[in-house]
Amino acid sequence: MILEIAAFSAGAAIRAAQLGAHRIELCYGYSNGGLTPTTAALRAVKDSVDIPVFVMIRCREGDFTYTQDEIQLMQHEITALKHAGADGFVIGALNKNSTVDEQAIQHLLECTKGLPVTFHRAFDAVPHHEEALDVFIRLGVQRVLTSGGESNVDKGISNLKKWNELYSDKIILLPGGGVTSKNISRIKENIGCKEFHSSAKGATIATAFGSNIEPDPEEMKILLHAIR
């Protein structure tokens, strides 16, 4: 069982690792939904932790339909962060009709060669989820972060259970989007997944770049106990 913690600063990532996280998703900009962090932030985390650090690749806030220039920018971000020590990447791109932008994903995957890739919660916006899962499997995406096609994981449990039964031998489903100490046991029992994604949200801190959050020690303790 793996608990991945979304960390929106180097300090939050380091604290999450100290509290027992098994993997970090390193982002920037909690109030913006998670953006690409700096190489300096990644290096600071990698110098301080001994668990895998996956890096969010998202060059701007807003929707997930990108121009060619934006895809090229994210390719450069992947290359720089790979050289800075990233252990994996979290990506996502959609067409204007919310289907998976296969061409964009292929371009991004070309830069991640040898490292695992998660497709982020843009997946929850696609119109036909099982078709999208088939696309990811064909392209070589290793896991999908999802709340089951709903606004939060509590609403998406039945979908997650069905998809896990259909696809667990082909791709990893990573439940996220509202995973807390209050529902993680129920999610674990009902879905059958082996990995879980949470922010272990504690205090919200105002910064010059918007709000940020810190992992809560008690929340982390309960989350880890629930999946043991």
C-alpha atoms as one frame of an Amber mdcrd trajectory, in Angstrom:
protein
   0.000   0.000   0.000   1.356   3.397  -1.010   0.362   6.846   0.238   1.287
   9.623  -2.174   1.158  13.136  -0.746   0.588  16.206  -2.901   3.040  18.830
  -1.672   2.902  22.403  -2.908   6.306  23.541  -1.667   9.703  22.028  -0.976
   9.143  22.426   2.750   5.771  20.660   2.638   7.305  17.797   0.640  10.132
  17.347   3.127   7.717  17.373   6.067   5.439  14.852   4.359   8.393  12.508
   3.890   9.395  12.944   7.533   5.828  12.047   8.546   5.937   8.782   6.594
   4.714   9.471   3.049   5.726   6.781   0.559   5.840   9.090  -2.467   5.583
  12.825  -3.141   3.769  14.613  -5.933   5.639  17.925  -5.997   3.614  20.871
  -7.275   3.527  24.635  -7.037   0.484  26.844  -6.504  -2.173  25.148  -4.382
  -4.697  27.904  -5.144  -4.090  27.327  -8.880  -4.706  23.581  -8.708  -1.046
  22.581  -8.996   1.567  23.841 -11.448   5.099  22.872 -12.449   7.554  23.467
  -9.569  11.024  24.908 -10.022  14.129  22.782 -10.484  15.522  24.427  -7.336
  12.534  23.209  -5.322  12.963  19.684  -6.668  16.686  19.651  -5.857  15.978
  20.866  -2.314  13.507  18.018  -1.821  15.740  15.374  -3.401  18.609  16.455
  -1.144  16.429  15.858   1.920  14.261  12.789   1.252  14.828   9.187   0.200
  11.386   8.461  -1.281  10.297   8.901  -4.921   9.364  12.426  -5.975   6.997
  12.740  -8.932   6.728  16.199 -10.460   3.617  17.933 -11.774   4.002  19.242
 -15.322   1.412  21.944 -15.907   2.659  25.215 -17.365  -0.352  27.354 -16.460
  -3.622  27.351 -14.587  -6.964  26.970 -16.329  -8.031  24.268 -18.749  -5.973
  21.364 -20.074  -6.090  22.227 -23.776  -2.638  23.413 -24.752  -1.076  25.163
 -27.741   1.955  23.743 -29.502   4.099  26.377 -27.773   2.776  25.288 -24.381
   3.455  21.627 -25.143   6.985  22.542 -26.160   7.413  24.510 -22.930   6.279
  21.500 -20.896   8.708  19.297 -22.815  11.505  21.633 -21.740  10.211  21.525
 -18.150  10.282  17.723 -18.167  13.826  17.653 -19.508  15.084  20.149 -16.918
  13.332  18.432 -14.021  14.504  15.008 -15.170  18.087  16.279 -15.009  17.324
  17.727 -11.556  16.407  14.283 -10.243  12.677  13.729 -10.793  11.622  10.123
 -10.208   8.450  10.418 -12.283   6.041  12.895 -13.833   2.377  13.856 -13.606
   0.935  15.114 -16.890  -2.342  15.659 -18.711  -3.663  17.237 -21.917  -7.108
  17.301 -23.487  -8.607  18.306 -26.809 -11.249  21.031 -26.967 -13.959  18.350
 -26.781 -12.347  17.026 -23.555 -11.039  13.807 -25.121  -7.422  12.855 -24.464
  -4.966  14.787 -26.640  -2.969  11.757 -27.736  -0.478  13.730 -29.794   0.336
  16.056 -26.900   0.710  13.143 -24.496   3.016  11.337 -26.922   5.224  14.441
 -27.185   5.443  14.705 -23.398   6.093  10.988 -22.963   9.022  11.204 -25.382
  10.800  13.416 -22.823  10.074  11.143 -19.855  11.657   8.007 -21.292  12.596
   5.573 -18.537  10.514   7.259 -15.827   6.947   6.462 -14.727   4.112   8.795
 -15.694   0.762   9.550 -14.043  -2.105  11.150 -15.969  -3.628  13.675 -13.579
  -7.246  14.510 -12.784  -7.886  16.017 -16.200  -8.971  12.402 -16.743 -12.101
  13.075 -14.692 -13.263  15.592 -17.319 -13.184  13.212 -20.295 -16.571  12.042
 -21.685 -15.690   8.340 -22.045 -13.407   7.177 -19.262 -12.841   3.579 -20.316
 -11.850   4.697 -23.815  -9.351   7.082 -22.211  -7.938   4.277 -20.045  -7.415
   2.194 -23.183  -5.534   5.127 -24.728  -3.274   5.458 -21.671  -2.472   1.754
 -21.708  -1.609   1.914 -25.392   0.601   4.982 -24.915   2.419   3.575 -21.888
   1.043   5.731 -19.066   1.580   3.817 -15.806  -1.135   5.278 -13.557  -4.142
   7.591 -13.480  -4.984   9.986 -10.658  -8.769  10.083 -10.499 -11.798  10.739
  -8.341 -13.820   8.318 -10.443 -15.025  10.837 -12.994 -16.811  12.835 -10.292
 -16.074  16.034  -8.381 -14.677  14.060  -5.444 -13.690  10.508  -4.647 -16.681
   9.842  -2.394 -19.010  10.321  -5.357 -16.799   8.279  -7.665 -16.289   5.123
  -5.584 -18.536   2.912  -7.712 -16.740   3.933 -10.923 -13.344   3.434  -9.323
 -14.328  -0.034  -8.172 -15.547  -0.982 -11.660 -12.452   0.406 -13.407 -10.119
  -1.268 -10.941 -11.795  -4.608 -11.584 -11.444  -4.117 -15.350  -7.988  -2.553
 -15.557  -5.957  -3.332 -12.434  -3.686  -5.710 -14.356  -2.977  -3.080 -17.038
  -2.760   0.313 -15.300  -2.676   1.642 -11.740  -5.714   3.586 -10.548  -4.716
   6.187  -7.958  -7.782   7.460  -6.038  -7.492  11.161  -5.243  -9.573  14.277
  -4.930 -10.872  14.326  -1.375  -9.057  11.340   0.148  -8.896  12.062   3.888
  -8.646  10.283   7.215 -12.442  10.181   7.293 -12.932   8.124   4.129  -9.682
   6.326   3.302 -10.692   3.081   5.051 -13.969   2.965   3.109 -12.155   3.724
  -0.151  -9.621   0.985   0.502 -12.288  -1.586   1.346 -14.638  -0.747  -1.532
 -12.253  -0.107  -4.433  -9.392  -2.505  -3.853  -6.665  -0.101  -4.967  -3.103
  -0.344  -3.694  -2.180   3.356  -3.922  -3.830   6.479  -2.540  -3.340  10.214
  -3.126  -4.003  12.902  -0.529  -2.770  16.327   0.493  -3.158  15.406   4.203
  -4.357  18.965   4.436  -3.464  20.871   7.554  -3.037  24.603   7.905  -3.588
  26.897   4.927  -0.830  29.482   4.697  -0.989  32.754   2.771   2.103  33.442
   0.665   3.122  36.045  -1.895   2.208  33.497  -4.582  -1.221  32.550  -3.220
  -2.347  30.123  -0.534  -0.383  27.003   0.348  -1.010  24.053   2.629   1.050
  21.998   5.019   0.610  18.277   5.759  -1.031  17.694   9.137   0.834  15.218
  11.384  -2.332  13.713  12.889  -3.975  13.395   9.474  -0.866  11.668   8.128
  -0.827   9.286  11.073  -4.435   8.200  10.487  -3.985   7.881   6.715  -0.919
   5.681   7.097  -2.546   3.529   9.784  -5.606   2.982   7.581  -3.665   1.503
   4.673  -1.325  -0.722   6.670
